[in-house]
Amino acid sequence: MDGFGFTLTGGSALHLQKMSEDTRHKLLQELFGRDSNQIGINYLRISVGASDLDEAPWSYNDLADGETDVQLEKFSLAYDTLYLTPTLKEILEISPKIQIMASPWSPPKWMKDNNDTRGGSLKMEYHDVYAHYLTKYIRAIKSEGITIDALTIQNEPLHPGNNPSLLMLEDQQAEFIKNSLGPAFEKNKIDTKIIVYDHNADRPDYPITILNDPEVAKYIDGSAFHLYGGTINALSEVHKAYPNKNLYFTEQWIGAPGDFAKDFSWHVENLIIGASRNWCKTVLEWNLANDENQDPHTDRGGCDRCLGAITITGDQVTRNPAYYIVAQASKFVPSGSHRIASNLVENIPNVAFKTPKGEKVILIQNKTEEESKVHVQLGKESYAISLKAGAVGTLVIP
C-alpha cells in the first residue's frame, strides 16, 4: 500500500493558507502527523494547473488568443507558489515521506482543438510540446522541494464537460505515451510513474486496451480509477489481465451537506475495503477542504456540491464524513503496509494488512441491522469483537 488520503485541490490550499499560521499548523499536524490524536494521511493527489475546485481555470502557459509558445518560454509555476507549494512544504515538514500524485485537468487551451479550457482534445501536433510541458512541470515543482511520485495522464479523460477538462480516448492516450511522454521522461531521466486512465470503473477496457501494446506498456506503472460508474470489483479485471501493473483508486466525492451514516458505510465498504481488496495501492477521497459554501469552484462545470473532508470557515474547522472514512484506515495502515488475505463473511466486509512493523490491522464492517459478534482467527490466536449495527472497527494485533 502506498497510502490513504485526499486530493489537495487549489481551493483546499487557498483556504488553508488563509488560516492563521498557528491554527493551520495545528490542523496540518492533526491531518498528517502519526501521534495518537492525529490521523496520519499518507498520500496526496494534486492537480497539474487548475482543477475544477480552483477559483478559475488556468495553466502554467496561458497565452492571449491566437498565440502559441512551442518552446514553453513563458512557462511559469507562479500561481502554485501562492497557496499550493507553501502548503505542501508545511506538510512535508510533518510527513517527509508522504507520496504525491499529480493529475492534469487540461493542457493549456492553445494546445487544444477547441481553444477552450473546457472539453476539446489535444492537437496531435502538440503531443511532443505537451510532453515537454509535463516534464517541465515535474522539474519545476521539484525545484520547490516537492517530488511527484506518480502522474496520471488525464483526469477523467471521458468527461469533457468539466471546467477545465479534456477528451482523450484510449488510442490517443496510448499514442501520446508511446511516442511523446514516455520517450521524454526517458530522455530527461524522469522517474515519476506514468499512470493511465484515471476514470470510472465501468471502463476497465480503456486501460487494458492501452496495456495491450507492449511498446506503450513498458512506460506504464499502472491504472487509476474512480467509482462514479461501474462496480469496484471491475478493477480486478485489469489486475487479472496485467498482474504486473499497479492499480490506484484516486477519487470519490461526497455531496454536500453529507449524510454521515450512509456516506461512511458506502465509502468504507466500496473504497477503503473494496478498492484495497481489488488490488489498489492507494485509496483517495476527493477534496481535502473547502468553505461552508463549497467554494471555490470554476464556472461552466466546476463542482458546486463537493463536500470537503473538512470545512474551513476562517479559523473554524468542521470535520465531515470523508475525514473519518480515510482516518479509519490512514491512522492505522502506514505506507509500505501489505494487504494480506482474509475471507469474506456475508454482511461483514473486511480487509487485512500487515504493517512494516509487523502488526496485523483488520478493518471490519457490520452491515447488519443488529449488533454482531465477530471472531477473528489469526494462526493459533483468536480474537472476538462486538460491533454495533452499521459500525466499523479497526483491530490492531501486535
C-alpha positions as CSV (number, residue, x, y, z in Angstrom):
1,M,0.0,0.0,0.0
2,D,1.2,3.5,-0.9
3,G,-1.4,5.2,1.3
4,F,-4.8,6.6,2.1
5,G,-5.6,10.3,1.6
6,F,-7.2,13.1,-0.4
7,T,-6.8,15.5,-3.3
8,L,-5.2,18.7,-2.1
9,T,-7.0,21.0,-4.6
10,G,-6.0,24.6,-5.3
11,G,-9.1,25.6,-3.3
12,S,-8.1,23.5,-0.4
13,A,-4.6,25.1,-0.3
14,L,-6.2,28.5,-0.6
15,H,-8.3,28.1,2.5
16,L,-5.5,26.6,4.5
17,Q,-3.2,29.5,3.7
18,K,-5.9,32.0,4.7
19,M,-6.0,30.5,8.2
20,S,-3.8,32.0,11.0
21,E,-0.4,30.3,11.0
22,D,-0.8,28.7,14.4
23,T,-4.2,27.3,13.7
24,R,-3.1,26.0,10.3
25,H,-0.1,24.3,11.8
26,K,-2.2,22.5,14.4
27,L,-4.6,21.4,11.8
28,L,-1.9,20.0,9.5
29,Q,-0.3,18.2,12.4
30,E,-3.7,16.6,13.1
31,L,-4.1,15.6,9.5
32,F,-0.6,14.4,8.6
33,G,1.0,13.5,11.9
34,R,1.1,10.0,13.3
35,D,0.6,10.6,17.1
36,S,-2.4,9.1,18.9
37,N,-4.6,12.1,18.3
38,Q,-3.6,12.5,14.6
39,I,-4.9,10.7,11.6
40,G,-1.7,10.1,9.5
41,I,-2.8,10.9,6.0
42,N,0.0,9.4,3.9
43,Y,-0.9,10.1,0.3
44,L,-2.0,13.2,-1.6
45,R,-3.1,14.0,-5.2
46,I,-2.7,17.4,-6.6
47,S,-3.7,19.0,-9.9
48,V,-1.3,20.0,-12.7
49,G,-2.5,23.5,-13.2
50,A,-6.1,24.1,-12.2
51,S,-8.8,21.6,-11.3
52,D,-12.5,22.5,-11.2
53,L,-12.1,23.3,-7.5
54,D,-9.9,26.3,-8.2
55,E,-11.2,29.9,-8.4
56,A,-10.9,29.9,-12.2
57,P,-9.3,27.6,-14.8
58,W,-5.6,28.3,-15.5
59,S,-2.4,26.6,-16.7
60,Y,1.3,27.2,-16.5
61,N,1.4,28.6,-20.0
62,D,-1.6,30.8,-20.5
63,L,-1.5,33.0,-23.6
64,A,-3.6,35.5,-25.5
65,D,-5.9,34.0,-28.1
66,G,-4.0,33.3,-31.3
67,E,-0.6,33.0,-29.6
68,T,1.5,29.8,-29.3
69,D,4.6,29.0,-27.3
70,V,6.0,25.7,-28.5
71,Q,9.3,26.3,-26.7
72,L,7.4,27.0,-23.5
73,E,9.4,30.1,-22.8
74,K,6.5,31.6,-20.9
75,F,6.0,28.6,-18.6
76,S,5.5,29.6,-15.0
77,L,4.7,27.9,-11.7
78,A,3.9,31.3,-10.2
79,Y,0.3,30.7,-9.2
80,D,1.1,27.4,-7.4
81,T,3.6,29.3,-5.2
82,L,0.8,31.4,-3.7
83,Y,-1.0,28.6,-2.0
84,L,-0.2,25.1,-3.1
85,T,3.6,24.8,-2.7
86,P,3.7,26.6,0.7
87,T,1.0,24.2,1.9
88,L,2.9,21.2,0.6
89,K,6.2,22.4,2.2
90,E,4.4,22.6,5.6
91,I,3.0,19.1,5.1
92,L,6.4,17.7,4.1
93,E,7.9,19.1,7.3
94,I,5.4,17.0,9.2
95,S,5.4,13.9,7.0
96,P,8.6,13.9,4.9
97,K,7.9,10.6,3.2
98,I,4.4,11.4,2.1
99,Q,3.9,10.5,-1.6
100,I,2.3,12.9,-4.1
101,M,0.4,12.1,-7.3
102,A,-0.3,14.8,-9.9
103,S,-3.1,14.8,-12.4
104,P,-3.8,17.4,-15.2
105,W,-7.4,18.5,-15.9
106,S,-6.4,20.2,-19.1
107,P,-3.4,21.3,-21.2
108,P,-3.1,25.0,-22.0
109,K,-6.0,25.8,-24.2
110,W,-3.8,26.9,-27.1
111,M,-2.8,23.2,-27.5
112,K,-6.4,22.1,-27.9
113,D,-8.6,21.8,-30.9
114,N,-11.4,24.0,-29.4
115,N,-9.1,26.6,-27.8
116,D,-11.0,26.3,-24.6
117,T,-10.2,25.2,-21.0
118,R,-13.4,23.0,-21.1
119,G,-13.5,19.9,-23.3
120,G,-11.9,19.6,-26.7
121,S,-8.9,17.3,-27.5
122,L,-5.1,17.8,-27.5
123,K,-3.9,18.5,-31.1
124,M,-1.7,15.8,-32.4
125,E,0.8,18.4,-33.5
126,Y,1.3,19.4,-29.8
127,H,1.9,15.9,-28.4
128,D,5.6,16.5,-28.0
129,V,5.1,20.0,-26.7
130,Y,2.7,18.8,-24.1
131,A,5.1,16.0,-23.0
132,H,7.7,18.8,-22.6
133,Y,5.2,20.8,-20.6
134,L,4.6,17.9,-18.2
135,T,8.3,17.2,-17.9
136,K,9.0,20.9,-17.2
137,Y,6.2,20.9,-14.5
138,I,7.8,17.9,-12.7
139,R,11.2,19.6,-12.8
140,A,9.8,23.0,-11.7
141,I,7.9,21.7,-8.7
142,K,10.9,19.5,-7.8
143,S,12.9,22.8,-7.6
144,E,10.4,23.8,-4.9
145,G,11.4,20.7,-2.9
146,I,8.3,18.7,-3.9
147,T,8.7,15.3,-5.6
148,I,5.9,14.0,-7.9
149,D,5.9,10.2,-7.3
150,A,3.2,9.5,-10.0
151,L,1.5,11.3,-12.8
152,T,-1.9,10.3,-14.3
153,I,-2.1,11.3,-17.9
154,Q,-5.5,12.9,-17.7
155,N,-8.2,13.3,-15.0
156,E,-11.5,11.8,-16.3
157,P,-10.5,11.6,-20.0
158,L,-14.0,10.6,-20.9
159,H,-15.7,13.6,-19.2
160,P,-15.1,16.7,-21.3
161,G,-17.9,18.6,-19.6
162,N,-16.0,19.7,-16.6
163,N,-14.0,23.0,-16.4
164,P,-11.2,22.5,-17.0
165,S,-11.3,19.2,-18.8
166,L,-10.1,17.3,-21.9
167,L,-11.4,14.4,-24.0
168,M,-8.7,11.9,-24.5
169,L,-9.7,8.5,-25.9
170,E,-7.6,5.4,-25.2
171,D,-5.9,5.3,-28.7
172,Q,-4.7,8.9,-28.3
173,Q,-3.6,8.3,-24.7
174,A,-1.6,5.3,-25.9
175,E,-0.1,7.3,-28.8
176,F,0.9,10.2,-26.5
177,I,2.6,7.9,-24.1
178,K,4.4,5.7,-26.6
179,N,5.8,8.5,-28.9
180,S,5.9,11.6,-26.7
181,L,5.7,11.3,-22.9
182,G,7.5,8.0,-22.4
183,P,10.5,9.0,-24.5
184,A,10.6,12.5,-22.9
185,F,10.7,11.0,-19.4
186,E,13.3,8.5,-20.5
187,K,15.5,11.2,-22.2
188,N,15.2,13.6,-19.2
189,K,15.7,10.8,-16.6
190,I,12.3,11.5,-15.0
191,D,11.4,8.6,-12.8
192,T,7.9,9.7,-12.0
193,K,5.5,6.8,-12.5
194,I,3.1,7.1,-15.5
195,I,-0.4,6.0,-14.7
196,V,-3.2,5.7,-17.3
197,Y,-7.0,6.2,-17.4
198,D,-8.0,7.9,-14.0
199,H,-11.7,7.5,-14.6
200,N,-14.7,5.2,-13.7
201,A,-14.7,1.5,-13.0
202,D,-17.3,0.9,-15.8
203,R,-14.5,1.1,-18.4
204,P,-11.7,-1.4,-17.5
205,D,-11.3,-1.9,-21.2
206,Y,-9.7,1.6,-21.5
207,P,-6.5,0.8,-19.6
208,I,-6.5,-2.8,-20.8
209,T,-6.5,-1.6,-24.4
210,I,-3.5,0.7,-23.7
211,L,-1.6,-2.0,-21.9
212,N,-2.2,-4.5,-24.8
213,D,0.5,-2.6,-26.7
214,P,3.9,-3.7,-25.2
215,E,5.6,-0.6,-26.7
216,V,3.3,1.6,-24.6
217,A,3.1,-0.7,-21.6
218,K,6.9,-0.5,-21.0
219,Y,6.4,3.1,-19.9
220,I,3.4,2.5,-17.7
221,D,3.3,1.7,-14.0
222,G,-0.4,1.1,-13.7
223,S,-4.0,2.4,-14.0
224,A,-6.2,4.7,-11.8
225,F,-9.9,4.6,-11.1
226,H,-12.9,6.5,-9.8
227,L,-16.3,5.0,-8.9
228,Y,-18.9,7.3,-10.3
229,G,-19.8,4.4,-12.6
230,G,-19.3,0.7,-12.5
231,T,-18.5,-1.6,-9.6
232,I,-15.3,-1.8,-7.6
233,N,-14.7,-5.4,-8.4
234,A,-14.2,-4.5,-12.1
235,L,-10.7,-3.3,-11.2
236,S,-9.7,-6.9,-10.7
237,E,-10.3,-7.4,-14.4
238,V,-7.3,-5.2,-15.1
239,H,-5.2,-6.9,-12.4
240,K,-6.1,-10.3,-13.9
241,A,-5.1,-9.1,-17.4
242,Y,-1.9,-7.4,-16.2
243,P,-0.9,-8.5,-12.7
244,N,2.5,-6.9,-13.1
245,K,0.9,-3.4,-13.4
246,N,-0.3,-1.5,-10.3
247,L,-3.8,-0.2,-9.6
248,Y,-4.7,3.1,-7.8
249,F,-8.0,4.4,-6.5
250,T,-7.8,8.2,-6.9
251,E,-11.1,9.9,-6.4
252,Q,-14.6,9.8,-5.0
253,W,-16.7,12.8,-3.9
254,I,-19.3,13.2,-1.2
255,G,-22.2,15.6,-2.0
256,A,-23.0,18.4,0.4
257,P,-24.4,18.6,3.0
258,G,-23.5,14.9,3.5
259,D,-25.3,12.0,5.3
260,F,-22.8,10.6,7.7
261,A,-24.2,7.2,8.2
262,K,-24.9,6.5,4.6
263,D,-21.7,8.1,3.3
264,F,-19.5,6.4,5.8
265,S,-21.0,3.0,5.2
266,W,-20.8,3.1,1.4
267,H,-17.3,4.6,1.2
268,V,-15.8,2.2,3.7
269,E,-17.4,-0.8,2.0
270,N,-16.6,0.2,-1.6
271,L,-13.4,2.1,-1.2
272,I,-11.4,1.5,2.0
273,I,-12.3,-2.2,1.9
274,G,-13.4,-2.7,-1.7
275,A,-10.6,-0.9,-3.5
276,S,-8.0,-2.4,-1.3
277,R,-9.3,-5.9,-1.8
278,N,-9.3,-5.2,-5.6
279,W,-5.6,-4.5,-5.7
280,C,-5.4,-0.7,-5.3
281,K,-2.2,0.7,-3.7
282,T,-4.0,4.0,-2.9
283,V,-7.5,4.9,-1.7
284,L,-8.1,8.7,-2.1
285,E,-11.2,10.7,-1.4
286,W,-11.8,13.9,-3.4
287,N,-11.2,17.3,-2.0
288,L,-9.4,17.8,1.3
289,A,-11.1,21.2,2.1
290,N,-13.4,24.0,1.1
291,D,-15.6,26.5,2.8
292,E,-19.2,26.5,4.0
293,N,-20.5,27.3,0.5
294,Q,-18.4,24.6,-1.2
295,D,-16.2,27.3,-2.7
296,P,-14.1,27.9,-4.7
297,H,-15.1,26.1,-7.9
298,T,-14.9,27.1,-11.6
299,D,-17.8,28.2,-13.7
300,R,-19.2,26.2,-16.6
301,G,-18.8,22.8,-14.9
302,G,-16.9,23.1,-11.6
303,C,-18.4,21.0,-8.8
304,D,-20.6,23.3,-6.6
305,R,-21.7,20.4,-4.3
306,C,-18.5,18.6,-3.4
307,L,-18.2,18.5,0.3
308,G,-14.6,18.7,1.6
309,A,-13.2,16.3,4.2
310,I,-13.0,19.4,6.3
311,T,-14.9,22.7,6.0
312,I,-12.8,25.8,6.8
313,T,-14.6,29.0,7.9
314,G,-11.9,31.4,8.9
315,D,-10.1,29.5,11.6
316,Q,-13.0,27.3,12.4
317,V,-12.9,23.7,11.2
318,T,-15.7,21.2,10.7
319,R,-14.8,17.5,10.2
320,N,-17.0,15.9,7.6
321,P,-17.7,12.2,6.6
322,A,-14.6,11.8,4.3
323,Y,-12.3,12.9,7.2
324,Y,-13.5,9.9,9.2
325,I,-13.7,7.5,6.3
326,V,-10.0,8.0,5.4
327,A,-8.9,8.2,9.1
328,Q,-10.4,4.7,9.7
329,A,-7.5,3.4,7.6
330,S,-4.8,6.0,7.4
331,K,-4.4,6.2,11.2
332,F,-3.5,2.5,11.4
333,V,-2.2,1.5,8.0
334,P,1.0,3.3,7.1
335,S,2.7,3.4,3.7
336,G,4.6,0.2,3.0
337,S,1.9,-2.0,4.6
338,H,0.8,-5.0,2.6
339,R,-2.7,-6.3,2.2
340,I,-3.0,-9.9,3.4
341,A,-5.7,-12.4,2.7
342,S,-8.9,-12.6,4.8
343,N,-12.1,-14.5,4.0
344,L,-15.3,-12.7,3.3
345,V,-18.4,-13.3,5.5
346,E,-21.9,-12.3,4.5
347,N,-22.7,-8.8,5.7
348,I,-19.2,-8.4,7.3
349,P,-17.0,-6.7,4.7
350,N,-13.3,-6.7,5.9
351,V,-9.8,-6.2,4.7
352,A,-6.5,-7.0,6.5
353,F,-3.0,-5.6,6.3
354,K,0.5,-6.3,7.7
355,T,2.3,-3.1,8.6
356,P,6.1,-2.5,8.2
357,K,6.4,-3.1,12.0
358,G,4.7,-6.5,11.7
359,E,1.4,-5.5,13.2
360,K,-1.8,-7.0,11.7
361,V,-4.5,-4.4,11.1
362,I,-8.0,-5.6,10.2
363,L,-10.9,-3.3,9.2
364,I,-14.3,-4.9,9.9
365,Q,-17.7,-3.5,9.0
366,N,-21.0,-4.7,10.3
367,K,-23.6,-4.3,7.5
368,T,-26.4,-6.0,9.5
369,E,-29.1,-4.1,11.4
370,E,-28.2,-5.6,14.8
371,E,-25.1,-5.8,17.0
372,S,-22.8,-8.6,15.8
373,K,-20.0,-10.6,17.4
374,V,-17.1,-11.2,15.0
375,H,-14.4,-13.8,15.7
376,V,-11.0,-13.2,14.1
377,Q,-8.7,-16.2,13.8
378,L,-5.0,-15.5,13.2
379,G,-2.9,-18.6,13.2
380,K,-3.5,-20.2,16.7
381,E,-4.7,-16.9,18.1
382,S,-8.4,-16.0,18.3
383,Y,-10.0,-12.6,18.9
384,A,-13.6,-11.7,19.5
385,I,-15.0,-8.2,18.9
386,S,-18.6,-6.8,19.1
387,L,-19.8,-4.3,16.5
388,K,-23.0,-2.3,16.7
389,A,-25.3,-2.3,13.7
390,G,-23.6,-0.3,10.9
391,A,-20.3,0.1,12.8
392,V,-16.8,-0.2,11.5
393,G,-14.0,-1.4,13.8
394,T,-10.2,-1.4,13.3
395,L,-8.5,-4.3,15.1
396,V,-4.7,-3.9,15.6
397,I,-2.8,-7.0,16.6
398,P,0.9,-6.6,17.6
